[in-house]
Each structure stands twice: as structure tokens, then as C-alpha cells.
């Protein structure tokens, strides 16, 4: 089962160090994602096959909240590293197209949208019928 430590490590890989006052927001984002996935697939908890997707969604929720309410906290986020390219297995997503015309905020928004939506198609593989 994914938890705060996994999400903290994922955030750290993008250059964001979680502070003590981030704990509540981080826990809230994790529980929000957990609830969303459980409601979508009708399971009691997030299955092992969706944990990586859940971690990225929680990171996306957290970064979206930070971008909205405390944008200065994201100044040290390495957008050049995080937004140019993401490769998972055979899938390669490149955000560098038009990079010169995108502002850092637009690149951050694009990256957050990717984190929030990538892997949602996998929900169908785990969906259970509700009676």
C-alpha cells in the first residue's frame, strides 16, 4: 500500500523537499487520491497494480495545491529536469516541444496535468461491478 514516504520520495526526485508544515496537505492529497481510485474501481483499497499511478496522482494533487496556495514554495522545483521527458517502460512523454515558448508556470501546469491523468486508463483493468 502506498503512503506518505513513497510520495515524499517521488517529490524529492523532482527537487521538492517536503517540509514539516506540508504533512497535513500531503496526507490529505494521498487520502483524496486513495478515495478517488477506490470509488472508481469499487475496491476496498488501492490494488498493487495501481500504486505507481496513485503516487503520481497524489504528487500532482499536492503540487496543484502548492501552485494555487503557496507558489513560492515551488521555486526550487527543477522544471527543466521534470518537464522535458518522462519515460515509463515503452511509453515516452516529451514535454520539451515548444519549450522556448512556454513559461515556467505553463510547463508546471502541463506537468501537473500529466501526473493527475497518466494511468487512469488502467483503472478499467481493475474495475469491479457494483450491485
N, C-alpha and C positions, 0 to 999 in steps of 0.2 A: 504494500500500500504506500502510495507516495505521501510525502509530508513536507513540513517546512524546511527540513535540512536539504532535501533534494531541490526544492525551489530556490533556496538560498544559493546553492552551488551553481545552479543554472544562471541565476542573476549575476553571480560572481564571474561566470565565464563571459558575460557581456560587459564586464567592467563596472558593475554596480555592487558596492559593499552595503549590505543590509545593516541598518543602524538599530539600536535598541528601541527607538520610538516607531520603527516600521513593523514591529512584531504583530500588533493588532491588525493592521491593514493587510499584512501578508497572510495571516491566519484567516481573515475574512475572505480574501480572494481565493484561497485554497478551498475553503468550505463552499463558496459560491460555485466554483467550477465543479467540485465534487457533487453538489446538489444538481447542477445542470446536467451533468453526464448521467447520474442515476435516474433522473426524470426522463431523459431522452431514451435510455435503453431499458428501463424498467428492471434494474438490478438493485440489490441491497447495498453494494459498494462498487467502486470503480474497478473493473477487471484488470488483470495484469497487462493484457494486450493494449490497453488504452492509457497506461500510466504516463508514457512519454508525451502523449498528446495532452493529457491533463496537466502535466508540469508546464508545458509551453503555454497552455491556456491560462494557467494561474500567473505565470510571469507576464503575459500580455495584459491580464486584468490589473495586476499590480502596477505595471508601467503606465497603463492608461490612467489609473487613479493618480499616480505621481505626476504625470504630464498635465493633468487637469488641475490638481490642487497644490502641487509643490514642484513646479517645473525647474526651479533652481537646483533641486536635488539630482537632476539628471544631467547636469553639466559635465560630469566626468564619464558619462556613458560613451563608450567608443563606437560612435555611429559608423565610422569608416570601416571598422572591422565587422561589426554585427550586421550591417545592412547590405553590403556588397553581394555576398553569396552565402547560401545555406545549402548544404548537401546532406541528404539522408538516403543512404542506400543508392538506388539508381536515380532518385529524384534530385534534381539540381535546380534551385531557385536563385536567380540572379537579379539583384535589385540595382545594379550599377548602371543600367540603361538610363540615359538621360541624367546621370548623376550630377553633372555640372549645372543642370537647370533646376534641380531640386534643392530646396532649403533644408537645413538640418531638421527642422520641425516636420517637413513633409516626409523626409526619409524615416524619421522616428514613427510617424503615423503609419507609413507603409509597413514598417517592421512590426509594429503592434498589431495591425490588421492581419498580417501573416500569422503571428503567434496565436491570435484568437481563432483563426479559421482553419489552419492547417490540421489535417487529420480528422475533421468532422465527418468525412465520408466513411471513415472506418466505423462509426457508430452503428451503421447498418449491419455490420457483421456480428454485433453483439446484442442487437435489439431483441427483446422478448415481447410476446403478445400480452396485452393487458385484458383481463376479463372484467 
